[in-house]
Amino acid sequence: MTDEARTLWDAEAEAFDDAADHGLRDPDVYRAWKDLLLPLMNGRGLQVADLGCGTGTLSLLLASEGGHFVRGVDFSSEMIRRAREKADRAIPKPVFVVADAAHPPLPAGSFDVVLSRHVLWAMPDPAAALQKWIELLTATGRLILIEGRWHTGAGLTADECVQLVSDRRNDVQLRMLDDASYWDGPISDERYMIVSRN
Ligand SMILES: C[S@@+](CC[C@H](N)C(=O)[O-])C[C@H]1O[C@@H](n2cnc3c(N)ncnc32)[C@H](O)[C@@H]1O
């Protein structure tokens, strides 16, 4: 983690939720993410870690809609400040921590779900970070990664991400998220979700 990276993300925080998939302010986009994520949860009231949670939009969705107990980690204090403001709306209220997601200050072996959207690509050592994230899971815990290789050239390809997960887990399921309903509109780049159940 560098101070420069954190400063850049701090600067993104104010307008972050303006993007359709970030703030989920459009009810149709909200519903698309809800319908994607909730069926992946194995019941209600699970322990969920949202790593690189940003302004906490997905944390709130999972808490409000699924009764999940979410802990969000992000190294940007500006992102976390906004996440905490939004958290007052949710029951159970997610808990947000300012910390490096490469070394999340969370207890190993205690999460039913580790979720991370658009963060693994930004880790200086994605393999090492992913290993730490997997160690947070219980024996039956699920890993949910949402990543992409964007038109800007940033990101991880689906092949790269599948390889990172399959080096560490037996079950690796890839689903392309190419439907416009998840985003600001139609996309031409590679966006996907990986779910690993063991
Ligand atoms: C593209 S945003 C995604 C935010 C959120 N996951 C979402 O989907 O709305 C990437 C987030 O990762 C955070 N981030 C990047 N590197 C990080 C690190 N090393 N530790 C913690 N957070 C990090 C940034 O501050 C930013 O909030």
The ligand as an SDF file (V2000), in Angstrom:
LIG
                    3D

 27 29  0  0  0  0  0  0  0  0999 V2000
  -13.1650    0.5050   -7.5470 C   0  0  0  0  0  0  0  0  0  0  0  0
  -13.3280    0.8220   -5.8400 S   0  0  0  0  0  0  0  0  0  0  0  0
  -14.5060   -0.4390   -5.3600 C   0  0  0  0  0  0  0  0  0  0  0  0
  -15.2480   -0.1220   -4.0890 C   0  0  0  0  0  0  0  0  0  0  0  0
  -16.3140   -1.1370   -3.7000 C   0  0  0  0  0  0  0  0  0  0  0  0
  -15.7430   -2.4650   -3.5700 N   0  0  0  0  0  0  0  0  0  0  0  0
  -17.4320   -1.1570   -4.7050 C   0  0  0  0  0  0  0  0  0  0  0  0
  -17.4840   -2.0830   -5.5080 O   0  0  0  0  0  0  0  0  0  0  0  0
  -18.2660   -0.2360   -4.6770 O   0  0  0  0  0  0  0  0  0  0  0  0
  -11.8210    0.2060   -5.1600 C   0  0  0  0  0  0  0  0  0  0  0  0
  -11.7370    0.4030   -3.6580 C   0  0  0  0  0  0  0  0  0  0  0  0
  -10.6090   -0.3190   -3.1750 O   0  0  0  0  0  0  0  0  0  0  0  0
   -9.9770    0.4610   -2.2020 C   0  0  0  0  0  0  0  0  0  0  0  0
   -8.5810    0.0050   -2.1110 N   0  0  0  0  0  0  0  0  0  0  0  0
   -7.6430   -0.0020   -3.0710 C   0  0  0  0  0  0  0  0  0  0  0  0
   -6.5020   -0.5260   -2.5910 N   0  0  0  0  0  0  0  0  0  0  0  0
   -6.7340   -0.8420   -1.3020 C   0  0  0  0  0  0  0  0  0  0  0  0
   -5.9400   -1.4180   -0.2580 C   0  0  0  0  0  0  0  0  0  0  0  0
   -4.6670   -1.7620   -0.4460 N   0  0  0  0  0  0  0  0  0  0  0  0
   -6.5150   -1.6080    0.9480 N   0  0  0  0  0  0  0  0  0  0  0  0
   -7.8100   -1.2460    1.1740 C   0  0  0  0  0  0  0  0  0  0  0  0
   -8.5980   -0.7000    0.2350 N   0  0  0  0  0  0  0  0  0  0  0  0
   -8.0700   -0.5120   -0.9800 C   0  0  0  0  0  0  0  0  0  0  0  0
  -10.1340    1.8990   -2.6690 C   0  0  0  0  0  0  0  0  0  0  0  0
   -9.9830    2.8270   -1.6340 O   0  0  0  0  0  0  0  0  0  0  0  0
  -11.5510    1.8560   -3.2390 C   0  0  0  0  0  0  0  0  0  0  0  0
  -12.5020    2.1780   -2.2500 O   0  0  0  0  0  0  0  0  0  0  0  0
  1  2  1  0
  2  3  1  0
  2 10  1  0
  3  4  1  0
  4  5  1  0
  5  6  1  0
  5  7  1  0
  7  8  2  0
  7  9  1  0
 10 11  1  0
 11 12  1  0
 11 26  1  0
 12 13  1  0
 13 14  1  0
 13 24  1  0
 14 15  1  0
 14 23  1  0
 15 16  2  0
 16 17  1  0
 17 18  1  0
 17 23  2  0
 18 19  1  0
 18 20  2  0
 20 21  1  0
 21 22  2  0
 22 23  1  0
 24 25  1  0
 24 26  1  0
 26 27  1  0
M  CHG  2   2   1   9  -1
M  END
$$$$
